[in-house]
Amino acid sequence: MSTELRLRIISGIILAIVTLGATWLGGIAFRALAGLICVLIYYEWSNMTRLAEKDYRGFAFGWLASAAVALNLVAGDQGLGVPLVGGFTLTALLITWVRKGTGWLPSGILYSGLSGISLAAIRDGDQPGLVAMLYVFAIVWATDILAYFVGRRIGGPKLAPRISPGKTWSGAIGGTMSGVIAGCAVSLAHFPGLSIRTVVLAFVLSVASQAGDLFESFIKRRFGVKDSSHLIPGHGGVMDRVDGLVFACFAAFLLAILHAAWSTGGGTSVAAYVFGL
């Protein structure tokens, strides 16, 4: 076994223990993890897009914004999260317009902020929140793993050759099918029966996770970088590991908000929306 592979395995095990441990504990442990992910995503985003070189004051404002969002996550005030990210993003847009800066500043604040908020909102603090988070994990991980193996085995037409030459339509379809199966399995393991919404949402989240992977590939290709950073030995950066996960969380979180806004009854949490509680 090569040194690089050994390092990758060890890092992967540590990441899995930390992530699953915080997910199991929930509460402040998971909110702290979500806040850390928020800050690290902004760090990697700003490095990849070279924000400091283009607009140092805007870059510093982005750090202020991501730190404030992360601290709010740890404090547990979920109601303030979206307005906080929205306010910082609009302010960054104004700064960009006045100073003729780069649009990568407000987009970085929005992306990193929503990453942390959606993760924390899905896990919440109760048992359904734990199941909802495991449901999303299962979909994203099954999609990622099976898309890789099916794509290598079957091959065929490329999914997005200009963005990620290695991805194929066969891999995308195989990954989506496995993601739906994994999500349904988690749901059936904890709740009686299976609603159409849970099945359809598993499909949507699987597609969203692949879109997140392509989105990060686009950014890296746009700026000519191989990895988002070198924070995780053998794995690259945090964005390299959570690109699909955060897009899936975005989708679940935003759909739950829309459902709560338009529905006359039912729960307002993401778990309540996913499982029809």
Contacts in CASP RR format, 6 or more apart in sequence:
PFRMAT RR
TARGET T0000
AUTHOR 0000-0000-0000
METHOD contacts of the structure
MODEL  1
MSTELRLRIISGIILAIVTLGATWLGGIAFRALAGLICVLIYYEWSNMTR
LAEKDYRGFAFGWLASAAVALNLVAGDQGLGVPLVGGFTLTALLITWVRK
GTGWLPSGILYSGLSGISLAAIRDGDQPGLVAMLYVFAIVWATDILAYFV
GRRIGGPKLAPRISPGKTWSGAIGGTMSGVIAGCAVSLAHFPGLSIRTVV
LAFVLSVASQAGDLFESFIKRRFGVKDSSHLIPGHGGVMDRVDGLVFACF
AAFLLAILHAAWSTGGGTSVAAYVFGL
4 234 0 8 1.000
7 233 0 8 1.000
7 234 0 8 1.000
8 233 0 8 1.000
8 234 0 8 1.000
8 235 0 8 1.000
10 233 0 8 1.000
11 232 0 8 1.000
11 233 0 8 1.000
11 234 0 8 1.000
11 235 0 8 1.000
12 235 0 8 1.000
15 232 0 8 1.000
15 235 0 8 1.000
15 241 0 8 1.000
18 33 0 8 1.000
19 33 0 8 1.000
21 29 0 8 1.000
22 29 0 8 1.000
22 30 0 8 1.000
22 32 0 8 1.000
22 33 0 8 1.000
23 30 0 8 1.000
23 123 0 8 1.000
23 130 0 8 1.000
23 133 0 8 1.000
23 134 0 8 1.000
23 137 0 8 1.000
24 130 0 8 1.000
26 123 0 8 1.000
26 125 0 8 1.000
26 130 0 8 1.000
27 123 0 8 1.000
27 125 0 8 1.000
28 74 0 8 1.000
28 76 0 8 1.000
30 119 0 8 1.000
30 120 0 8 1.000
30 123 0 8 1.000
30 125 0 8 1.000
30 133 0 8 1.000
31 73 0 8 1.000
31 74 0 8 1.000
31 76 0 8 1.000
31 120 0 8 1.000
32 73 0 8 1.000
32 74 0 8 1.000
33 119 0 8 1.000
34 73 0 8 1.000
34 115 0 8 1.000
34 116 0 8 1.000
34 117 0 8 1.000
34 119 0 8 1.000
34 120 0 8 1.000
34 123 0 8 1.000
35 69 0 8 1.000
35 70 0 8 1.000
35 73 0 8 1.000
35 74 0 8 1.000
35 116 0 8 1.000
35 120 0 8 1.000
36 70 0 8 1.000
37 115 0 8 1.000
37 116 0 8 1.000
37 119 0 8 1.000
37 238 0 8 1.000
37 242 0 8 1.000
37 246 0 8 1.000
38 66 0 8 1.000
38 69 0 8 1.000
38 70 0 8 1.000
38 73 0 8 1.000
38 112 0 8 1.000
38 113 0 8 1.000
38 115 0 8 1.000
38 116 0 8 1.000
38 117 0 8 1.000
39 66 0 8 1.000
39 67 0 8 1.000
39 70 0 8 1.000
39 112 0 8 1.000
40 231 0 8 1.000
40 238 0 8 1.000
41 66 0 8 1.000
41 111 0 8 1.000
41 112 0 8 1.000
41 113 0 8 1.000
41 115 0 8 1.000
41 238 0 8 1.000
41 239 0 8 1.000
41 242 0 8 1.000
41 246 0 8 1.000
42 62 0 8 1.000
42 63 0 8 1.000
42 65 0 8 1.000
42 66 0 8 1.000
42 108 0 8 1.000
42 109 0 8 1.000
42 112 0 8 1.000
42 113 0 8 1.000
43 229 0 8 1.000
44 228 0 8 1.000
44 229 0 8 1.000
44 231 0 8 1.000
44 237 0 8 1.000
44 238 0 8 1.000
44 239 0 8 1.000
45 51 0 8 1.000
45 104 0 8 1.000
45 108 0 8 1.000
45 111 0 8 1.000
45 112 0 8 1.000
45 219 0 8 1.000
45 228 0 8 1.000
45 239 0 8 1.000
46 52 0 8 1.000
46 59 0 8 1.000
46 62 0 8 1.000
46 63 0 8 1.000
46 108 0 8 1.000
47 228 0 8 1.000
47 229 0 8 1.000
48 219 0 8 1.000
48 220 0 8 1.000
48 223 0 8 1.000
48 225 0 8 1.000
48 228 0 8 1.000
49 102 0 8 1.000
49 104 0 8 1.000
49 108 0 8 1.000
49 219 0 8 1.000
49 223 0 8 1.000
50 223 0 8 1.000
51 58 0 8 1.000
51 59 0 8 1.000
51 62 0 8 1.000
51 102 0 8 1.000
51 104 0 8 1.000
51 105 0 8 1.000
52 59 0 8 1.000
54 101 0 8 1.000
54 102 0 8 1.000
54 104 0 8 1.000
55 96 0 8 1.000
55 99 0 8 1.000
55 101 0 8 1.000
55 102 0 8 1.000
55 105 0 8 1.000
57 95 0 8 1.000
57 99 0 8 1.000
58 92 0 8 1.000
58 95 0 8 1.000
58 99 0 8 1.000
58 101 0 8 1.000
58 105 0 8 1.000
59 105 0 8 1.000
61 91 0 8 1.000
61 92 0 8 1.000
61 95 0 8 1.000
61 105 0 8 1.000
62 88 0 8 1.000
62 92 0 8 1.000
62 105 0 8 1.000
62 108 0 8 1.000
62 109 0 8 1.000
65 85 0 8 1.000
65 88 0 8 1.000
65 89 0 8 1.000
65 91 0 8 1.000
65 92 0 8 1.000
65 109 0 8 1.000
65 113 0 8 1.000
66 109 0 8 1.000
66 112 0 8 1.000
66 113 0 8 1.000
68 84 0 8 1.000
68 88 0 8 1.000
69 81 0 8 1.000
69 84 0 8 1.000
69 85 0 8 1.000
69 88 0 8 1.000
69 112 0 8 1.000
69 113 0 8 1.000
69 116 0 8 1.000
69 117 0 8 1.000
70 116 0 8 1.000
72 80 0 8 1.000
72 81 0 8 1.000
72 84 0 8 1.000
73 81 0 8 1.000
73 116 0 8 1.000
73 117 0 8 1.000
73 120 0 8 1.000
76 120 0 8 1.000
78 117 0 8 1.000
78 120 0 8 1.000
78 121 0 8 1.000
81 117 0 8 1.000
82 117 0 8 1.000
85 109 0 8 1.000
85 110 0 8 1.000
85 113 0 8 1.000
85 114 0 8 1.000
85 117 0 8 1.000
86 110 0 8 1.000
88 109 0 8 1.000
89 106 0 8 1.000
89 109 0 8 1.000
89 110 0 8 1.000
90 106 0 8 1.000
92 105 0 8 1.000
92 106 0 8 1.000
92 109 0 8 1.000
93 103 0 8 1.000
93 106 0 8 1.000
95 101 0 8 1.000
95 105 0 8 1.000
96 102 0 8 1.000
96 103 0 8 1.000
96 105 0 8 1.000
96 106 0 8 1.000
111 246 0 8 1.000
114 246 0 8 1.000
114 250 0 8 1.000
114 253 0 8 1.000
115 242 0 8 1.000
115 246 0 8 1.000
115 249 0 8 1.000
115 250 0 8 1.000
116 246 0 8 1.000
117 253 0 8 1.000
118 246 0 8 1.000
118 249 0 8 1.000
118 250 0 8 1.000
118 252 0 8 1.000
118 253 0 8 1.000
118 254 0 8 1.000
119 133 0 8 1.000
119 245 0 8 1.000
119 246 0 8 1.000
119 249 0 8 1.000
121 253 0 8 1.000
121 256 0 8 1.000
121 269 0 8 1.000
121 270 0 8 1.000
122 129 0 8 1.000
122 132 0 8 1.000
122 133 0 8 1.000
122 136 0 8 1.000
122 249 0 8 1.000
122 252 0 8 1.000
122 253 0 8 1.000
122 270 0 8 1.000
122 271 0 8 1.000
123 129 0 8 1.000
123 130 0 8 1.000
123 132 0 8 1.000
123 133 0 8 1.000
124 132 0 8 1.000
124 269 0 8 1.000
124 270 0 8 1.000
124 271 0 8 1.000
126 271 0 8 1.000
128 269 0 8 1.000
128 271 0 8 1.000
128 272 0 8 1.000
128 275 0 8 1.000
128 277 0 8 1.000
129 269 0 8 1.000
129 270 0 8 1.000
129 271 0 8 1.000
131 186 0 8 1.000
131 187 0 8 1.000
131 190 0 8 1.000
131 191 0 8 1.000
131 271 0 8 1.000
131 275 0 8 1.000
132 252 0 8 1.000
132 270 0 8 1.000
132 271 0 8 1.000
132 274 0 8 1.000
132 275 0 8 1.000
134 186 0 8 1.000
135 183 0 8 1.000
135 186 0 8 1.000
135 187 0 8 1.000
135 202 0 8 1.000
135 274 0 8 1.000
136 205 0 8 1.000
136 245 0 8 1.000
136 248 0 8 1.000
136 249 0 8 1.000
136 252 0 8 1.000
137 245 0 8 1.000
138 179 0 8 1.000
138 182 0 8 1.000
138 183 0 8 1.000
138 185 0 8 1.000
138 186 0 8 1.000
139 179 0 8 1.000
139 180 0 8 1.000
139 182 0 8 1.000
139 183 0 8 1.000
139 202 0 8 1.000
139 205 0 8 1.000
139 206 0 8 1.000
139 209 0 8 1.000
139 248 0 8 1.000
140 179 0 8 1.000
140 205 0 8 1.000
140 206 0 8 1.000
140 209 0 8 1.000
140 244 0 8 1.000
140 245 0 8 1.000
140 248 0 8 1.000
141 182 0 8 1.000
142 175 0 8 1.000
142 178 0 8 1.000
142 179 0 8 1.000
142 181 0 8 1.000
142 182 0 8 1.000
142 183 0 8 1.000
142 206 0 8 1.000
143 175 0 8 1.000
143 176 0 8 1.000
143 178 0 8 1.000
143 179 0 8 1.000
143 182 0 8 1.000
143 206 0 8 1.000
143 209 0 8 1.000
143 210 0 8 1.000
144 175 0 8 1.000
144 209 0 8 1.000
144 213 0 8 1.000
144 244 0 8 1.000
145 178 0 8 1.000
146 171 0 8 1.000
146 174 0 8 1.000
146 175 0 8 1.000
146 177 0 8 1.000
146 178 0 8 1.000
146 179 0 8 1.000
147 167 0 8 1.000
147 171 0 8 1.000
147 172 0 8 1.000
147 174 0 8 1.000
147 175 0 8 1.000
147 176 0 8 1.000
147 178 0 8 1.000
147 210 0 8 1.000
148 171 0 8 1.000
150 170 0 8 1.000
150 171 0 8 1.000
150 173 0 8 1.000
150 174 0 8 1.000
150 175 0 8 1.000
151 167 0 8 1.000
151 168 0 8 1.000
151 170 0 8 1.000
151 171 0 8 1.000
151 174 0 8 1.000
154 168 0 8 1.000
154 170 0 8 1.000
154 171 0 8 1.000
155 168 0 8 1.000
155 170 0 8 1.000
155 171 0 8 1.000
156 168 0 8 1.000
156 169 0 8 1.000
156 170 0 8 1.000
157 168 0 8 1.000
157 169 0 8 1.000
157 170 0 8 1.000
158 165 0 8 1.000
158 166 0 8 1.000
158 167 0 8 1.000
158 168 0 8 1.000
158 169 0 8 1.000
159 167 0 8 1.000
159 168 0 8 1.000
159 169 0 8 1.000
159 171 0 8 1.000
159 172 0 8 1.000
159 214 0 8 1.000
160 167 0 8 1.000
160 214 0 8 1.000
160 217 0 8 1.000
163 214 0 8 1.000
163 217 0 8 1.000
163 218 0 8 1.000
163 221 0 8 1.000
164 213 0 8 1.000
164 214 0 8 1.000
164 217 0 8 1.000
167 210 0 8 1.000
167 213 0 8 1.000
167 214 0 8 1.000
172 210 0 8 1.000
175 206 0 8 1.000
175 210 0 8 1.000
176 203 0 8 1.000
176 206 0 8 1.000
176 207 0 8 1.000
176 210 0 8 1.000
179 202 0 8 1.000
179 206 0 8 1.000
180 199 0 8 1.000
180 202 0 8 1.000
180 203 0 8 1.000
180 206 0 8 1.000
182 202 0 8 1.000
183 198 0 8 1.000
183 202 0 8 1.000
184 194 0 8 1.000
184 198 0 8 1.000
184 199 0 8 1.000
184 202 0 8 1.000
187 193 0 8 1.000
187 194 0 8 1.000
187 198 0 8 1.000
187 274 0 8 1.000
187 275 0 8 1.000
188 194 0 8 1.000
191 275 0 8 1.000
195 275 0 8 1.000
195 276 0 8 1.000
197 273 0 8 1.000
197 274 0 8 1.000
197 276 0 8 1.000
198 274 0 8 1.000
198 275 0 8 1.000
198 276 0 8 1.000
201 252 0 8 1.000
201 255 0 8 1.000
201 274 0 8 1.000
204 251 0 8 1.000
204 255 0 8 1.000
205 248 0 8 1.000
205 251 0 8 1.000
205 252 0 8 1.000
206 248 0 8 1.000
208 244 0 8 1.000
208 247 0 8 1.000
208 248 0 8 1.000
208 250 0 8 1.000
208 251 0 8 1.000
209 244 0 8 1.000
209 245 0 8 1.000
209 247 0 8 1.000
209 248 0 8 1.000
210 244 0 8 1.000
211 244 0 8 1.000
211 247 0 8 1.000
212 243 0 8 1.000
212 244 0 8 1.000
212 246 0 8 1.000
212 247 0 8 1.000
213 243 0 8 1.000
213 244 0 8 1.000
213 247 0 8 1.000
215 243 0 8 1.000
215 247 0 8 1.000
216 228 0 8 1.000
216 239 0 8 1.000
216 240 0 8 1.000
216 243 0 8 1.000
216 244 0 8 1.000
220 226 0 8 1.000
220 227 0 8 1.000
220 228 0 8 1.000
227 236 0 8 1.000
227 237 0 8 1.000
227 240 0 8 1.000
228 236 0 8 1.000
228 237 0 8 1.000
228 238 0 8 1.000
228 239 0 8 1.000
228 240 0 8 1.000
229 236 0 8 1.000
229 237 0 8 1.000
229 238 0 8 1.000
229 239 0 8 1.000
230 236 0 8 1.000
230 237 0 8 1.000
231 237 0 8 1.000
231 238 0 8 1.000
232 238 0 8 1.000
232 240 0 8 1.000
232 241 0 8 1.000
235 241 0 8 1.000
252 270 0 8 1.000
252 273 0 8 1.000
252 274 0 8 1.000
253 270 0 8 1.000
255 273 0 8 1.000
256 268 0 8 1.000
256 269 0 8 1.000
256 270 0 8 1.000
256 272 0 8 1.000
256 273 0 8 1.000
256 274 0 8 1.000
259 273 0 8 1.000
260 267 0 8 1.000
260 268 0 8 1.000
260 273 0 8 1.000
266 272 0 8 1.000
266 276 0 8 1.000
266 277 0 8 1.000
267 273 0 8 1.000
267 277 0 8 1.000
271 277 0 8 1.000
END
